[in-house]
Structures are given as structure tokens and as C-alpha cells.
């Protein structure tokens, strides 16, 4: 396991070149480098992420975030931001995120350019953990909901996550708590509309202020809030012409 080089509360970040040399030193001389890179994870989470690690590609950030939330495992994602390494730790059970830089600064970065360098079980512990020496400074913890929302809306991924893709119809869970989000305009109107009706990706993309990419991002974002009902048998799913021709 790679223990963070960041002393708690100090925002000095490691250079990517140094971090990559460290990872190279850990890599097996013979064997599957990808498998070794993820081997410290739980078996179920490892298998989930290995789906994306084919043909030499690494998982996209949103794929890793979705797997973390789905398996409810605390995870540290080492991200490349320009020439620095930024460790982002997610605590899905506590609905918290830990980051050594202010969260507003992270979310103001070019989120579509953040690249996953390394994934490992969380080293930092959440507030109140019995191993108090591994608990970070309180101001470094932030609500998870706005983090996953912004990564879905403004990150690199413009395709539906595999779990919600294909011929499907969508509806927002009644009573889902989105109060931590600053919804407005077309996004707020779309969420309210999805609370009233079940519809498919093609129809959402035709709503005012939307394109297919924006509709996809919204559905991914709602899925990460556990706020999406996915139906494969609803009539709207059967009439999604983007997918019906493939059936």
C-alpha cells in the first residue's frame, strides 16, 4: 500500500514523475502490471475495476468513483493534475471526501483532464475513527454529494456508466436529497421532470438546454446519488431509437 507523502493538513503535493518512479519500483518484474496495481483492493472491487483495465487503458475517474460508491469501500484515488499528484479519498459510508487542497479549488480545476494514476484502499480515516492518528484535519473533509455530482457533470466521461447504459428508461427517486447541490435552470427543470415521469436518454437529450452529452452526464450524476430508478421493461426503454436498432 502506498502511504500518502502528504502530512495531514499540509497541501504540498508530490510531482507526477516522482510518483510514477515509485509505482515502477513496485511493479512486478514479470507479470500483469495492471493486476498488480489494483491487487491491494477488495476482491469484488478489484474485479469491478478490472473490467475497464483492458488493452492497456486505465479506468476513468468516474468509473473508479462509481465502483467505490457501489461497493461502499473507502478508497484513495491518486489523480494527475498537471505535474502534481492529488490524492482524493472517498468515504461512501460516511458520505465524505478528503482532499489536501480546498475542495472548491479541486472542483475549479479542469475536471475533464484529471487522470487516474493509482487506486488503493484509503489510508486516511474518517472523522471519529478509533485510529485517531490517521484522521485528517477537520477542514480537509467535505460532503461527498457535491464532489461526485461535479465530477459527473464536468469530468471527462460523456458516456453512460455501464450499470445504467443500454435500452433503459429513467426516473428520479421520489424524495432523493439533493439539497447540497446548487441546482438551477435546465438542470433543476430536468430533475423535477424526471421526478414526475419515466423517460429515456433520447427524450432527455431533446429537452430545453440539453444535448446527448449533457443528458448522459446528468443521468450519471443522479446514479451516483442513488437517486435513479432504471427500468429495462418500461415502454420508454423500448422506444429509445438510439438503442432499439441494436437489440
Beta strands, then each sheet from edge to edge (+ up, - down):
strand 1: 75-81
strand 2: 84-91
strand 3: 96-99
strand 4: 115-121
strand 5: 141-143
strand 6: 169-172
strand 7: 228-231
sheet 1: 4+ 1- 2+ 3- 5+
sheet 2: 6+ 7-
end
